């Protein structure tokens, strides 16, 4: 089975210095771009993260500090990477909760105004967990009857993710072969930022999804405790979360002035 596409979709995978979206950096990125006519384009980049890769992380993906010392930084690669993905939807394995938020952080740090207003995302892991509840290696064996060689290599993981999604569409007839529908199926909850700190309530109003103001609307908190906005901007939150919150505040100010 082939994906039914109305626009390209970029499957991608990141290897990183760790799992903290706000602090960690990309050391390898691989993208497999699939076009509506079935053509494919693949690129893989090693990235100098401009920080030390912890030894325990090197043990996982095998990318050492020495290996990336002479590679370009993400900022140097950002425009090339963005050019490849900007006209596409996105797909990955655990991408909604990790890869997309971290990619967004790297793009914003590189002064690329990345957002997903015209993109949807398909998280193949969510389909797998809803249907079978396993890992990428097990998914690859289960759906494709293949062993995942070179696990934690971004290129191998990216190709395996794409093959798993095709096999999932073959296996589950109730899954609609439509990227927007697959995106809806793999979205765990409604949120305005990738990290899930700003959600939406039943009335589609922005709400905080964490901390002492959890489930309260952003407008209410900004009205009663304006210092909370400044605290978030100065605290260790993802840049994209801060961007979303700033836009909400600006929209509120513009509405008052109009």
N, C-alpha and C positions, 0 to 999 in steps of 0.2 A: 504494500500500500504506500502511496505517496501522499504527502501533506497537501491539502487543498489550500492554496494561498492566493490572496488578493494583493499582497505586498511581500517583500522579502522578510525572512525571520533569521535572526542571528542567534545561534546557539553558542554559548560561551562558558568558559570556566576559568577561575582564578586560582593561582597558588599565591600565598601571602606570607607575611611575617607573623601572622597570628589571627585571632578571631575577633578582635575588637574593631568594630566598624569605624569608630571615630579616630582611633590611634594607629592601627596597623596599615601596612602598605602592600601593594601588589609586587610580586617578584616574577610572575609569569602570567600571561593572558593568551588564551587561544580562542579564536572565533571561527565558527563554521557558518557561513552565510548561504542560505538556501533561497533560491529565487522561484517565483511562481511557475516558470517554465521548466523547473527541475534542475537547472544549472546550480553548481555549488562553487563557492570560493572560500578558501581556508587560509588563515594567517595565524602565526604564533610569534610572540615577542617575549624575550627575557627582559626584565626591567630592573634597573638599579633602584632599590627602595629608599636610598639615602638614609638608611638606618640599619642597625645590625639585625641579622636574622638569628633568633635564638637557636642553640644547638638542638633542642628537642623538636623544633619545627623543621630544621634541616633533615632530621632523621625521618620525618614523615614524607617530604616531597623531594629530598635529595638536592635541593638548590642551595648551594653554599654562598657565603659572602664573596668568596673568591670568584665564583662562577659569574656573578652579576656585577662585579666591581667595574668592569669596562663597558657595561651595557648602558643604553640611554635611560634617562629618568622617565617617569610617567609623563611629566610635563612636556618633555621633548617628543613623546609619542602621541600625546593626547589628541591633537588635531587629526592625525592619520587614523587613529582608532575611532574617533567620533565620526569622521567621514564615512567609515565603513558601516556604522550602525545607525546613523541618524535617520535613515529612511525606512527602518526596519522595526518589526516587533522583536522581542527578546525571548530566549528560551534557555533553560539551564536546569541543573539539579541542585535543589535547595537555593535557587537563585533569588527568589522573592525575599528570603530572610537574610541572605548573606551577600551573594555576589553582586546583585544589583545595588543594594545600599552602599557597599564598599566602592563599587565602580563610580557611583554618583559622587561619593566623597572625593575620590581621586580627580574626577573631572572638575569639580568645583574648586579644588585646591589649585588646579592648573588653569583656572579662569575660563573654563568652558561651561557655558550656561546650560548644563544638562538637565532635562526634565523628561517626563514620560507622558506629556499631554496628548501626544499623537501616537503613542505606542501602547501595546498591551504586552503582558508577559505570561509565559507558560512555564510553570514549575513542574518538571517531570517527576521530581521527588514526591510532590503532593499527590499526583495521580497514583504513584506507586504505593505510598503510605495509605491512601484511602482504599486501594484495592488489595494490597498484599502486605504492607508494612515491613519493608526490608531496607538494605543499603544499596548503593549503586552497583557494587560488585555482584551482590545477590540478584539485583534487578537484571543485570546483563546476562547472568547465567539463566535466570528464570524465564525471561522473555525472549532472549536471543540464542540461548543454549551455547553461549561462548564464555570462556574465562576472560576476565578483564586483566590483560597484561599491562604492565607499567602503570598500575593504579597510582593516583596522585601525580601523574603527569597530566598537565592541563590539556594537551592535545589528545591523549588517549581518553581522558574523561569526557571531553567535549564530543568526540565521535561516538563514544558509547552512549551518551545521553541522547543524541539524535537517533541512534538506532533503537534505543529502548522506546522512545516515543512512537516511532513507526510501528514497533511490535505491539505496543499498548493499543494503538488504534485498530490493529488487526484482531487483537484478543477481545476487546470490549466493544461490542457493537453499539452500546448505549453512549459511548463517547462520540460526540459529533466532531467530524473532521473539519474543524473550523477554528482558527487560531483565537478569535475573540471568545468563542464558547469554551475552549480549553483554558484560556486565561481566567474566565469566570469560575471554572471548576477548580482551578489550582489556587485561587485567591482565598486565603484563610479568613481574613476579616477586612473590612473596609478601613483604609487609613489614607491620609493625605501625604504622609511622608513614608519613605521606604522602611524606616526602622520601626514604625508603628507607634510612635509617641503621640501623634495627633490623629485621632480617629474621627468617625462620624456617628452621631446618634440616629435614632429612628427618623428624626425630622431633618436629617442631612445637615445638621449643624456641627461644626468642628468642636471636638471635645478632647480633653487631655486623657490619655490612656495609661497614666502612670502616676505614682506619688500621691501626695496629700489632696490633690485636686482631681483625682481620677474620676472620670465620667461627668465632670462639670464642663460646661461649655467654655471655650476659649474666651468668648466675648465677656461672659460673666466674671471670669477670673481676672481678665485685664481691667475690667471696670472696678472691681473691689480690691484687687491687689496688683496694682500696676508694676510693682517692683519684681514680680515673678517673671515678667517678660525679660527684664534686664538680667536676672539671675540665669535664665536659660541661655541667653546670648553669650554670657561670660563663662558658663559651665562647659563641661566636657560632653556636649551633645553633638550628634552628627551635623555637618554643615547644611545638609539638605533639610533637616528638621528646622534649623534656624531660619533657612530661606522660606520655608512654608509658613512658619509662624510670623515672620516679618511681613509676608504678603497679606496674611489675614489682618494684621494690624493696619497696614496701609489701606486695604480695602475698606476697613471700618472707618478710618479717618476720612477717606474720600467720600464715603456715603454721608458722613456728617456735614461735610463741606458743600455737597451738591444739593 
